[in-house]
Amino acid sequence: MTVADGDVLVLGAGIVGIALALKLQAFGRRVVLLDRGEPGAATSFGNAGLIERSSVFPYAFPRDWRTLRDHALQRKLAARYHWQALPFISRWLLSYWRHSSAARYPAAVAGALPLVERSWTEHAPLIDSAGAGDLVNERGWIKVFRTAAGRTEALDLAERSRAYGLRVNVLSREALRECEPVLGDGVAGGVHYPDSRQIRDPQALSLAYLALFRRQGGRFVQGDARSLRSDGAHWTVDAGGRRLRAQHAVLTLGPWGEEFSRQLGYRPVMGVKRGYHRHFTPGAQGLRHVIVDVDHGYALAPTARGIRLTTGAEFARRDARCTPVQLDRLEPIARRLAGLGERVDQQPWMGSRPCTSDMLPILGPAPQHPGLWFSFGHAHHGLTLSASSGRLLAEMICGQPTFTDARPYRIDRF
């Protein structure tokens, strides 16, 4: 039996899908949200929890030969790769390297900027309506450095950030200790970005948004996006033994988005950067801000579960075995920096961040499939960009004027 169940099917209940569903409801659309697992339990579960208004500069691929050499020889903890994955990810890496050039990188900055600028203003009313204000840490984040090279890198980024209207506070060693008395291990100073917020429990925010979505009449059902079909006028999907139908369907599938879009004949240039985290009990003084160690490429975040140690990027195939080498090597460094206590969870968490080669998400219509839409490829900034990208795509789906030009995010740019 086919049931006309809503105006839009949103396939994927991570933070990107849930935020989109809420933005669609704001335009009066009836929405069904579908996932084969628990909402917010995949990639959305594990990150530092930043709504990073300061992320106007997407993570570029290194261009200088010394850094490339060090990464190739696995000398830096900020990034690691699987040798056996290289034949499968080389096309993406090469394109990523090209888009990180001095000539092309400004397009990534320009494309990211409208979404980043609205990141908090689009989240704030959702957080208020969801009653999730207690999850928000409004202290921002601090990048700390130990070395002259780390200081130069941090201060250069700080100066460039000010040009985009961001508040940036350069901290001496003494000022840094006043902000975070717990920090040790030879830190020489830091840079504070107060315009960003941190969510102390990212999955709790996803569940609060889901509860709001349901209170507003939305439905969440469990089902498999692979059952998505078109009957000509509508998109249909199987869920709980029923066939649901809507005029529009949106794939918000994170690291699985590329696979699904390729099955439909599209060719986005994408890969994943895998990341790991583990929680620790706080030291005696605790931690107030998210701390990013620029010299070693990791972050420490105060969360509801404890201090979360998060790694940089692991370049590997999405479903390859878990190899938490970075996490194990970073733990003693992080302990010396912030006096971490005991491990809260013995097994590390691992997730995959979906990354396009031009560092911009894929948002917009499927050109060859009327009524089908895409929203994935948010890379390291799924939480940050979820509400603003949800607003933009909801405007497109509902035929409303868009707050920015959506052409840079179309899938047919590849």
N, C-alpha and C positions, 0 to 999 in steps of 0.2 A: 504494500500500500504506500502511495506517495502522499506525504502530508505537506501542505504549504505552511511552513513553520516560521517564516520570518522574512525580513527584507535582505539580510546579509548573514552569510555563514562565515565566521572567523575561525580558521583552522590553525590551532596552535595557541595554547593558553599559558605562554610565558608572559613576562611583563609587557612585551611589545603587543601581543594579541589582546591582553586584557585592557590595556590603556586605549587601544584602538576601539575596542568594543564600547568603552565608556564615551569616547568622543563621538562615535556614531549615535549612541543614545541621545547625546546632547542635541543632535540634529533631528531627533524624533524617529530614528530608525529602530525597527524590531530586530534584535540581534540574537543569534545562537552561537555560542562559543563552544568549540569542540577540541578535545585533546585525548590522546590514547592513554595518557598518564595523569599524574596529579598536577594541578595548576602551580606554576612557578617553581617546579621541582627539578628542572633540567638546567640549562645554561643560566637562567635567571636566578638560580639559588646561590651561586657562588661568585662573589666579587667583593670589592671593598665597600660597596654600597654607596658610591658617590653619585650624586646628581651634579655632574661636573661642569658647571657654567664656565669654568676656565679652560675647557678642552677645545679651544678654537684651532689648535694645531693637531691634526690627525697624526697618529704614529706613523712616521715615514720609515722606509727601508734605509739602512745605512748606505752612504755613498762614498765615504773616504776609505781608502784601501787598508789602513791599519785596523779600523773597526771591522771591516769585512774579513780581514785575515783572522782577527781574534774570534769572531763568530764561527768562521769556518773550522777553526781548530778547537772549538768548544771551550774557549778560555773564559768567557763571560757568563755569569749566572743569570743575566737578564733574559737570555734567549738560549734555546737548545734545539736540536733537530735530530730526527731519526734518519740515519743514512738510507735505510731501505725505503723511506718515503720519497726521496728526492726525485726519482723518475716520474712519480705521480703528481708532484706539486711544483715541478720546475717551471712549467708554463706560467702558473700564477706568480711564483717568486720573481721571474724575469719581468713580467708585466708590472708587478708591484715596485720593483727596483726602478723601472722606467718612469712610472708615475711619481716617484719620489725625487725626480730630478729638479734642478732649479727652474727649468722651463715649465714643468707640468705641475709641480706641487702647489703653486698658488691657486690652481683650479680646485684642488681638494679643500684648501682653506676656505675659499669663497663658497663652495658648495656646503660645507659643514656649518658655516657661520649662522645662517638663518635658523637652523634647527637647534644649535647650541644656545643661541641668544634667548630662545623661548623655552629652554629646557625646564627651568624652575617655574616660570609663570604658567606653563601648561600643567605642571604637576601640582602646584600649590592648591588650586581649587578642588582637585581630586582628593588630595590628602585631607583637606578640611572636610569635604563631604563624607569621606570614608571614616572619619574619626581616628585618623592614624597619626595625628600630630606628635604623639609621644614617641614615635619611631625616629623622629628627625633630630639629628645632631647638627646644629647650625654654626658650628665653630670653624668649618672649612677644613682644608688639609694643608700639610706642611711638607715641603720637599727639603730634606736635610742632605748636607754634603760634608765630606771629610777632607777632600783633596783640593788642590788648586784647580785641577781639571774639572772636578765636579762643581766647584764654585763658579767657574767661568760658564759652564753649560747652564747652570741654574739661573744665574744673573742675566745671561743673554735671553733666555726664554722669558724671564720676568719683564725685561725691558720691552720685548716684542709684544707681550700680553697687554701691557699698559696702552699700547696703541689701539687696542680694541675695547677700551673703556673698562677694563677690569681693574679692580683694586688688588694691589700686590704689595706686600710688606716684606722687605728684606730684613732678616733677623741676624743680629750678631750672635756669637756664642752665648753671651749673657742673656740676651733677650729670648733666645731659643729655650734656655733653661728655665726662664720665668714662665714661658708658655707650657713647657713640658718638663717638669723637674726630673722625671724618671729617666730621661735620655742620657746615655753615657757613651762610652767607646769612642772617644776622640772626635765627636762631631764638632765641626768648625763654625757652623752657622746654618741658616735655612731661609726658605722663602715661603711665606704664608699666603694662601689664596682663600680669603674669607668669603668670596661670593658663592662658593660651592657648599652644598649640603651633603650630609651623609645619612643614610638610612641604616639604623642599627640592626635591622633584620630584614634583608631584601625579600625573602619569601613571605614574611608576615605582611609586608606591604602588598605583594601580589594577592594574598588572600584577603586583605582588607578591601582592595579594589574589586576583587571578585564578589565579595559580600555586597558591596555597593551596587555592582552590576546587577546582582540578583534582586536586591531591594527595588531597583528601578524597572523590574519586569524582564530582565534578561535571563536566558537559560544557558546553563552549562551542561553539556552532555559528553559522555565518553564514547569515542569512536576513532576510526582510523582514517586519516586524510587520504590514504591510498585508494579509498573507495569513491573519491570525488569523480563525478561524471557530469556531462552536460546533456540535457534532453532537448537542446535546441533553444528553448526560451528561458530555462532555469538551470541552476547548478544543484546537484543532488549529492547526498552523502549518507552512508549507513551509520546509524547510531543506535545501539541497544535494540537491534532487531527491527528498527523502523527506517524508512527512507525519508530523509528530511530534504526540503526543497526551498531555495531562495533565488531571487533574481541575481544577487551578487555573491561571490565567494572570494575570500582573501586568504592567501597563504602566508601565515606569520610563523614560519617553521624554523627560524633560526638556522643552525648549522645543517639542517635537513632541507632548507629551501632550495639550494643549488640542485640537489638530486631531483627534487620534484619538478623544478622548472626545466631541467634538461630533458626529462621524460616528455615534456610538452613541446620540445623543439627549440628552446631558448639556450643561449650559450653564455651565461655570465662567467667572468673570469674570477673565480673565488677559491679560497682555501679556508683552513681553520687555524687559529692559534689556540692551542690547548693551554689551560691554566689549572693550577692546583691550589687548595687551601687546607689549612689545619688550624684548630682553635687551641688556645692555651689560657690557663687561668692568669689573671692580671698579676703584676708585681704589687708590692705594698702600696705604691702610689697610683697605680692604674695608668690609663692613657686617655687623654681628652680629645685629641685630633687624630685623623688619619695621617700616618707618617709614611712618606715615600723616601726610601733610601736610594738616592740618585747614583751612588757609586756601586751599588750591588743589584739594583733593579728589582726591588720587591716592595710590598706595602704591608703595614700593620694597621689594622682597623679595629677600633673598640666596638664590639657587637654585643647583642643580648646574650650570646653564648660564651663570650670570652674575647680575648684578643685574637683576631683572625690574621694569620700570616698568609698572604697571597703571593703567588709567583708571577713572573713575567710571562713570556710566550714560549711554548713548545711547538715547533713546527713538525707536525706528524699527520698521519691520516686520522680522520675523525674517530674511527672505531678501533684503532690500534690499542694494544695493551697499555695499561697504566704504567708509567715510568716516572715516579716522583723524585727524580734525581735532584732537580733544582730545590725542591722543598727540603729534602734531607740536608743538602749542603748549606741552605740559607738559615736553617734553624739555629745553629750555634752563633751565627752572625747576628741574627735578630735577638737572641737571648742577651748577648752582650750589649746591644743597643738599648733594649727596653726592659730588661729584667723579667723576662717571661717566666711564668710558673709552670705547672705541670701540663702535660697534654690533656686536653678534654676529650678528644676523639683520636683513637689510635690509627684508624684508617683514613688516609687523606681523601678529600673530595677532588674530583676532576671534572672539568667541563670544557666545551669547545666553543670558541668565539668565532662567529661567521664573518669573514673578512673579504671584501672585494679588493681587487688589485688597485683601484683608483681611490680607495679609502672612503667612499661614500656609500650609504645604504641604497638598496633597491626598493623604490617606492613608486607605485603607479600601476597602470593597466598592463595586462598581458595583450600585446597588440593583435595577436592572431586568435584570441579567445574572448569575445565580448562578455562582459560581466565578471571576468576573472581579474584579480588584482594581486599585487605582490607587496610584501613588507618584510624584508629580511636583509641581512648583511650589515648589521649595526656595529660589528666588530667589538671593540672594548667598551662601547658606550650604549649598550642596549637599555640599561636603566636610565641613563642620562637622556637619551633621545626618544624614549618610548612615547612619552606624552606629546611632544612636539611633532614627531613623525606621525603619530596617530591623528593629531589634529589636521595635518596636511592631507593625509590620505582620506580622512573622513570628508574633508571639503571636496576632494576630487570625486569620490564616490557619490556624494550628494549633490553634485553639480553646483557647488558654491564657489565664490571667488576664493582663490588660494592666497594665503598670507605671503607666499614667496613663489618664484618660478619653480615648478616641479620638474622641468625637463632634465636637470642634471642627474636626477635619480632614476630615470627610466631604464628598464632592463635592455631596451634596444640600443643603448649607448655602447654596448660591447660589440 
